């Protein structure tokens, strides 16, 4: 994988980690010029559809989280048989490495790390995502101290410290919660249990439960009590130990209610007012299912209760009945009994008649109007009027009416009914929700989407448009929406936001001339462009392998992602002639030092500085030149800041080898050697660093005049009135006068 480019932009650099399900690589995003981490599904799972679905589903879950303590997900993709997730690269260590190197950690540092982990869990739980595998290996600590939680919902394959059984238990056994070990549904409190173990390990340097096998460790989570952290590390404050004890309760109901509650406790545990906090107490509850020792049940150990007092009276009465001699005779007993029975019967019949009479004689009630009232208020008013409400209420949708309002009743208002009569109510309800359409197909324009929404009953004033640049979606096409596709919505009240593409963003094209081809490509990629056609052309001014020109030109505004054509120098053209010209120069005064400076022009450009050399005697100075057929070479010689002479070198003469060495005569202080073609060449000002102001030619009557304003100058003049020449010397700040006509 090293060196491979995934998705056309992620260049794999090195492997930095891995687990049972995937390998993690460090990569360079060549488009944004930043480092990223890429998780690649292991090859043995690439043909397992269940693993692939889980891999994508987990990436989508993690990507829904946006929190400074959660590793960000940038991209998900597939290339051939490689499934990968692109995420934020954290330059640092994982917490497991830090614990191995430095545990037990200082209390302040451990609490700070636990606080950031808890903050990340609170954000995840708020978004209905349970991590299920909180452990130091999944906690990254950046060089700036920022804590990042990674692997949200990522399942692990079987390892020596992982229990995995399809459909039951997945996770790291040393950080299991008891309910996790049982294989029952795990929730937010399971993550808090694991965080408690991580805090325990940071402060003590050891795990609360150890065992020879994963099963034995899981059983200890269920049955055993762990050693108090303060017994291992007395430097732990009681307030911090209380957090560990509460988060690691075996009964989830005794743990923190939520990550937010635990976060609040972590934020305040080191405050001075909690320094005298007492150990947290949890009441013990007997478990009926625990194994107990009881005494054996023996026959002689069964207690016989004493007889009840009532039973004693009955026995005594029965004994009295067995003796007739003790029972007195009563003559009037039977007639009295019959009279009593008749009276009782008459009383009962009278009560029955009165009850029936009262039931049949019910008063009339006028049914009150409960229309346009809330359902609960209507029921209360009808019951207060002596009426009852039918159990079956008709619920219907009514256009333009709020839900929960009575819109009909039977009997109708002001009807007269008997007290206790039933009234049937009809109550409005919300319209059944519909599924939100999907406009993110890359083709639906904003106007088409708006028309569809209006046809479905959405309100025009609740439809909002947001424009956003996009390199992948054409201008005017919907690229995102809220609510998302297939969500349940109520068109009458639902606000809709449609994000519409403004087309690809533009940027200024960078200048890549005089840069190497690879450097130019990197510079263009960093600015959002790509390299188009690359052509070669010869150049005198740009060395081989570097860019001579580009299209579009530097500074032009162009669409991001567009191509920039490049022309790369192949070096000098074939006709170029590499020639060395020799010029002999004496010092101003023999035996005394003079500074000689040469300025030359060749195919590479005008007025190139050959450099300066100090001489005490006449020397031949070599000037390397590149000549072109269309341009002669020119060499200008200066001595101690004064212009001496100009030499023109013809391309043809140089190629034929007929160019002779240029010679500066001792008395030449301004002579110009004419070029072979008969033209004239004027001297130029020498470099400013030699303190000379240069020369300024003054014209004769029809010839040329060269002189130096700082000293002596020779003036050559000629006219058509005679064949002679007259040389004159001038001095001072003005040009020498032009020569006059000789005899």
N, C-alpha and C positions, 0 to 999 in steps of 0.2 A: 504493500500500500504506500510505502514511503516514496514521495515524488509524484504520486498520482494526483490528478486534478479532478475533483468531484463537482458535478453540477456546473462545470465550465468556469468555476471561480475559486474553489477551495483547494489549495495546494497542500497535500499532506506533508508534514515536516518530520514528526517523530511520534512514537508511541509513548503515552504518559500514564497509562493505567488501563484497568480492565476488570471485568467481573465475569460471572458465570454466563451472562446473556450477551454481553457486548464488550468491545474494545474501545478505548478512548485515545484519540490522537490529537496532537497539537497541529494546527493548520493555519495557513495564511489566506485570508480573504483578499484576493488580488484586486477585486473591484473596489473595496473600501479601504484597502491597505491596512488591515488590522488582523491581529491574531484571534483565532477562535478555537474552541474545543469541539471535536466531532466524535460522536458516539456511533460506532458501526456495529450492526448486528452480526454476531458470529456466524461463520459459514455453515455450521451444522444446523442452524435454524432458518436459513433463507428459503427453504422449501416447506417449512411448517407454517401453514396458513394461520394457525392459532397464535403462534409467536409473533407473526408479522402484524396481525390485527392488534395484539396487545401492545406491541412496540409503537405503532402509530397512535393508538388510543392514549397511551401514556404520554407521548409527546404532546398531543393536543391538550391533555389535562394540565401538564406543566406549563404549556405556553399561555394558558389562561391566567396565570399568576404574574403579577407585576409588582415586585417588592424589592427594596434594596438589599434584603437578606436572602433572596431566592435567586439562584442562578437563572439567567434569562435564556429563553429559547428563541433562536433567530430564524431557523429554517428546518424543514423536514424534506427529505427527498429520496429518490431511488435512481440508481444508475446501473443498468444491467442487473446483476444479482446482489448488488450492494445496497442495503437499506441503512440510511444514516440520519442522525439528528445533529443539527448545528446549534451550538450553545455558546454562552459567554465563557471566555477563557479567564480563569482566575490564577494569577501568578502568585503562588505561595505554597502552603502545606495543608494536608488534611489534619483534622484534630487528633486522629489516632497517632500520627507521627509525632505530634507535639506532646501527647500524653506519654508515649514511650520515652521521649528524650528528657522531659522535664517534670513529670508528675512526682509528687502532688503539686498542682499549680497553686499560685497565690490565690487567696479567697477572692480578692477584688477582680482578678483576671477571669477566674472561673465563673463568677456571677455575671460579669460583662458578656462573656461568650454565651452563657445560658440564656441571658436576657434577649440577645439578638436571635437565637434559635427559637425561643418562645414567641417572639414577635413575628417571625416567619410562619410558625405554625398557626398563630392566631389569624393571619391573613389567609392561609390555605384553608383552615376550617371555615372561615367566613365564606369561602367560595366552594364549600362542600367537597373539599379534597382532603383525604386522610393519607398521611405519608406512609404509615405502616412499617417503615424500616429506618427509624431514627437511630443512628449510631455514629461514633466518631469518624468512621470511614467516609460517611456522606456529608460531613461538615468541613467546608473549605475555609481556611483563614488566609486572606490576602496579605501582601506585604504591608499594606496600610492598616491592618488590624480588622478590616471589615469581614464579618462572618457571612458565609454564603451556604445555604442549604441546597443540596442537589439531590438528584434521583427521586423526585416526587412520584410515587406510585410505580417505580420501576421494579419489576419482579426479579428475583435472583434465582439462578439455578442452584442445584444442590452442591454444597461445599461441606467441609468438616464442621462448620459452625452454623449451618443452615438446615432447618427442617423444611422440606418441601414435599407436599403430597397434593396431587392435582385435586382441586376442588375443596381443600381443607385449610392447610397451614402453609404460609410462605413468609419468610423473614429470617432475621438473625437471632439465634436462640438465646444468646446472652442478654439481649435487650427486649425479649418477649414480655408482653403483659400476660397475667394469668389467663384472661379470657382469650388472648391470642393463642396461648398454648393449648387451650381446650378446643380450639377450632371453631369457636362461635364467632358471631359478627363483631368486628372491632370498630371502635368509633374514635372520637376525639380524645377521650380519656386514655386510650391505649397509647397514643403518641405522647401524652404527658407522662405516663409511666416510663416509657423509654427515655424521655428527656431527664427524668429523675435519676435513672441509672447512669446516663452520661455525666450528670453533675456529680454523682457519687464517685465515678471513676476519675474525674478531673481532680477532685479534692483528696482522694485516698490513694490513687495510683493502682487500684485493684477493682475487680468486678465483684458485685454483691453475691453472685452465685457462680460456683465453679463445679465441674463434674467431668467424669471420664467420657461421657457421650452426650450428644445433644438431648437425648431423651431424659437422661438423669438431670441435666440442667433445667429442662422444661418442668420436670416434676418439682424441683426446688422452688421455682416460681410459684407453683400451686400450693405447696405445703410448708416450706421452711421459712423461717424469719432470718433476715440478714443482720450482720453485725452493725451496730450503730456507727455512723461515720465519725463521731467525736471520740469513740473508743480507739479508732485507728489514727486519727489526726486531731489532737486536742485543740489545734489552732482554729478549727471551724467554729464560728459563732453558733449559738443555739438557734438563732432566727434562721440561719441558712440550713442547719440540720433539719429544722421543722419542715422546710420546703421539701427536702428529700423524703422525709418520713410521710408527708401527706401525699406527694405525687406517686409514691411507690406502695400505696395501700393495695392489698389484694382485692378488696371489694371496691369496684369502680365508684359506688355511691359515696365512698369516704374520701375520694380524691378531689382535686380541684374541679369545680363545675365546668370550667372552660379554660382555654389558653389565656384568655384575657385576665381571669382571676389570678392565675399563676404568674402572669407578667407583672401584675400590680404588686404581688408579694415580692418578686425578684427586684423590682424597682426600689422597694423600701426596706429590704432586709438588712442593709448595712447602715441605715440611719441611726444616729446616736440614741434616739428614744426607744429603739428596739434592742438595745444592748443587754437589757435585763430580762429579756423575754424568757418565759419558762418553757419547758419541753411540752410539745403538743400531746394531748391525751385523746385516745380513741377507746370508747367503751368496747369491751369484749362481748361477742355474741356466740353462744353455744351453737355448734353445728350439729343438727340431729343426725347427720350422716357420718359424723366422726366415729371412729372405733372407740368403744368404751368397755370397761370391766364392771360387771354387775354380779351379784350373788346368785347362786343357783336356786331354783324354786323347788322346795321339798314339801311333801304332803303335810307334815306337822307344822310347817311354817306358815300355812294359810290361816290368817286370823278369822275368827268367827265373831261377827258383830253381836252385841247384846240385843235382846228383843225390844221392839218399839213399844212405847207406852200404850199406844192405841191397841196394839196386839194384846197387851196384858189386860186391858179393859174388856176386850172381846172374849178373851179366855175366861175371865172372871164372870162375865155375863152368861157365857155358855154354861159354866159350872152352876150358876144360879138357876138356869132353866131346867137343868136335869133334876132339880128337886121341886116337884109340884107342891109340896106341902108349904113351901115358903112363899108361893105366889098368891096374893089376895084376890078375891073375886070381886068384879064390879058389875052391877046390874045395868047401869045406864051407859056403858062404854060404847056399844055398837050403834044405838040411835044417834049419839053425838057425832060419831064419825061420819055418818051419812049426811047429816045436816051440813057439816063443814064442807064436804065435797060439793054439795049442791050450790052453796054460796060461792065457792071458788069458780065453778063453771059459769055461773051467772056473771060474775065480775069479768071473766075473760071474754065472754060474748059481748058484753057492753063495750069493752075496750076495742074489740074488733069492729063493731058497728061505728064507733066514733072515728076510728082511723080511716075506714072506707069512705065515710061521709066527708071527712076533711080532704081526702085525696081527690074525690070527684068534684069537689067545689073549689077549682083553681081560678085565680083572678086573671083578668085580661091585662096584657102589656102592649104598649105601642112601641114598635121596633124603631130604635133611633137610627139616624143616618150616620154611617161610618165611612162613607165614600171619601176618597182622597186623603185618608188617614193612613199612618203607618200601621202595619199589620198588628204589632203588639199593642198599640194604643187602641185599635179597633176591638181586639179581643177583650181587653180590660173594660171598655165601655159597655159592650154587650153583656158581659158577666155581671157588671154592676147594675144592669137593668133587669136582672133576673132571667136572662136568656143564656143559652149555651151555644158554643161554636162547634160546628161539625168538624170531626177529625180530619176529614178529607177536604183540603183547601185547593181550589183550582189556581194553579200557577201558570200564567201566560205572559208572553212578551207583548207589550203595547208600545207602538211607535211614539217616540217623543216623551214617554213617561218614565219617571225614576223607578228603579227597582224597589220592591217592598211596599208599594202603595195599593190600597184597596180600590179597585175600579168597578166592582159590582158586588151586590149582596142579594141573597134570597132567604127570607121574604124581603121585599123592597122596603125602603124607608117609609115610616109612618103607617105601616100595616099593623093591624091589631091581631095579636096572637096570645095564646095562653102562656102564663109564666112557666119558664123552663123549656120553651120551644127552642129547637135548633135553628141556627142561622148559618147558611153556607156562604163563605167568602171567596171572592176571586181577587188574586193579588198579582201585581206585575213582577216580572223577573227580567234580568238582563238577557239580551239576545245571545244565543249560543255562539261561542267564539268560533272564528274561522282560522284556517292556516295562512300564515303570512306567505305571499308569493315569493319566489326566488328570482331576483333581478340580477344576480351576480353571474350571469352566463357569458359575460364578455361581449354581448351584442345589444342588450336592451338599453335604449337611450333614456334620458331623464324624462322626456315628454311621453314616451311610450309607457314607462313605469307609472307616471302620474295619471295617465288616462286609465290604466288598469286599476289603480287605487281608488279613483273617483267612482268607477263602475262598481266597485265592491262596497261602496258606502263610506269610504274614508272622507274626512272633512278636508277641503282644500287648504284652510288656514292652519291645519295641523301637519301639513306636509312641508318639510324643510329641506332645502338643497344646500349642500356644502361642496365646494369645488376643491380639488386636490390634484396635484401633478402626478402623473403615472407614466412610467417608461414602458408598460406592458399593455395598457388599455387605451383605446382610441379616445380622442377628445369627444365629450358629450355622452359617453357611455357610462352607465352605473358601475362603479367598482366596489362599493360596500353599501350596507344598509343596516338600519336599526329600527325595529326589531329584525332579528335574523330570519332566514328562510325557514318555513314550517313551524314557527312559533305560534301559539294560540293568541289571537288578538281579537279585540272588539272594535270594529271599524268606526263606530260612532264616537268613541272617545280616545282612540289610540293615536298618539303622535308618532309620526314616521320621519326619519332622517335618511335622505339618500345622498351618498357621497359620489360625486360625479367627477370623472377624469377631465382634467384640463389639457391632457396630452403630455407628451414627454417634456421634462424640464430642460431648460437651455443653460449653457455655461460658456464661459470664455475659453477659447482654444489656447492652450499653453504654447509657449515658444520652445520648440525642440531642435532648432537649427544648431549646428555645431555640437550636437550630442550624439553619442553612439546609438546604434539602432535599438539595442536592448534597453538602454536608459531612456530613449525616447518612448518606447512602448510602455514602460512602467510609468512614466510621467503622464502619458495620455490616459492610461487605465485609471490612475489615481484621480484624474479630473473627470472621469466618466465617459471617456471616448475609447475607441478601438482603432487599431492600425488598418488602413485600407491597402491600396496598391503601393508596392515598394519598387521603385525603379532606380537604376544606377545612372550616373552621369559624371563625366570628368570635371575636375575643378582645379584651378590654380590656388584658390584661397582656402579651401576646406580640405583637410587631410582625409585620406582614404578611410572609409568605414563610418564617417560621420555624416549627419544630415545636412544637405546643402539648402534645401527649401522644402516647404510643406503647403498643402492645400486642404482645408482653409488655412489662411495665414494666421499667424499668432495674433491674439486679441480679438479675433472675429467671434461673434456669438453663434453657437451651433447647438443643435439638439443633442442632449446627452444620449450616449449610446451610438451616435453616428460615427462614421469612419473618417479618418484623416489620412490622406495620401502623402507619402514621403518620397523624396529623392535623396539617394545616398551617394556620397562621393566615391568614385572608383580610383581617385588619384589624378595625377597630371594626364593630359591627353597624349596620345602617341607622338604627336609632332613636337611636344615640348623638348627643349634642348637644355641640358644641364651644362652650364659653361662657367669657367673661372676666368675672370679678367684680372690682369696684373697691371698695377700702376706704381711707377717709381716716384717717390717723394723725398726731397731733401729737407733737412731742418732749416729754419729761418737763418740761423747762424751756425756754421759748422762747429761741432763740438758742444753746442748748447742744446738743451732739451726743447723740443717742440711737440705740441699735441696735434695729432692728425686725426680728423674726423671725416668719415665718408658717408654720404647719403646717395642711395642708388634707387633706380626704378627698373623693375622687370615685370614679367607677366603676372606676378603675384600682387603687384600694387605699386603705387607711386611713393617716392620719398621714404623708402625703408632705411632704417638706421643701421649701418654696418657696425658702428661702434667707434671708439676712440683709442688711439695708440700713441704712446710717447716714444719719440725717436731722437737720437743724438747724431745720427748720420743717415745718409740716403739709404732708403730701404724700399724693396718691392712689396707692396701690400696686395694680398689676394682677395678678390671679391667674388663670392659664389653667387651665380645668377641663374634664373630659369627664364629662357627666352622663348618667345612665341613668334611665328611668322608674321603676325599682324602688328607687332609692336617691337621697336628697337629698345635695347637697354641703354640706360643713361647712368653715368657715375659722376658725382660731384665731389670735389676734394676741398676741404677746409683745413687751414693751419692756424692754430692759436686763435680760432674764431674768425679768421679772415678767409674769404672765398679765394681759391687759387685757380681752379680750372674745371671744365666739364668735358667728359668724354662720352661719345655716343658709340654704341656697339651694335652693328647690324647683325640680324639673325642669319642672313645668308653668309656673311663673312665669317661669323663664328662657326657656322656649320662646315664651311670649307676650310677653316683653319687659317685664314689670312688676316686675322685681327692681330695687330701688333700691340706691344706693351705701351701703355700711356706713360709719358715722361713729363714731370714737372721740372722746368728749368729753374735754376737758383734765382734768377731775376724776375720770374713770372709771379706777379702779384694780382693778376686779374684777367690774364689772357684766357679767352674762351676758345677751345678747340672745336672748330665746326664739325658737325656730323658729316658722314660720307655723302649724304644726299644734298649737301650744299645749304641746308637750312641753318638756322642759328638757335642756340639754346641759351636761355638766360639763367643765371645762377639763382639759387633760392637761399633764403635765410638759414644759416646753420642753427643747430639746436640751441635753445635759450640758455642751457647750462654753462656755455663757454663765455657768456658775458658780451658777445658781439652783437651789434645791431644789424649786421648783414651788409649787403651792397645794393646799390640802386643804380641801374644803368641810365645814362643820359644820352639822348640821341644826338648824333652829329647832323651834318646837313642832309646827308642821304644814307649814312652808315649807322654804325652802332657805337655806343659809348659805355664802357664798364668802369666803374670806379668804386672805391670804398670810402664811406663817409668818416671812417675813423683813422685814415692814414693816406698814404699815397695811392694813386690810381693811374692806370694807363688808359688813354683815350685813343681809339683808332677811328679815323674818319676818312671818308673818301667821297668824292662827288664826280659828276660826269664832266667837269671842266678840265680835268687833267689826269694823267695817269699816275701821278705821285701820291705818296702817303706821308703824313706828318704825325709823329707821335709826340704828345705833350704830357707833362706831369702836372698834376694839381694836388693840392693838399688842403686840409681843413675840413669843415663840416659840410662843404658843398661839393657837388659833383665836379670832376675835372671838365674843362671846356672841350668842346669837340675839336678835332683836328681841322686844319685848313688845307686848302688845295696846295700841293707841292708844285715845284717847277716842272 
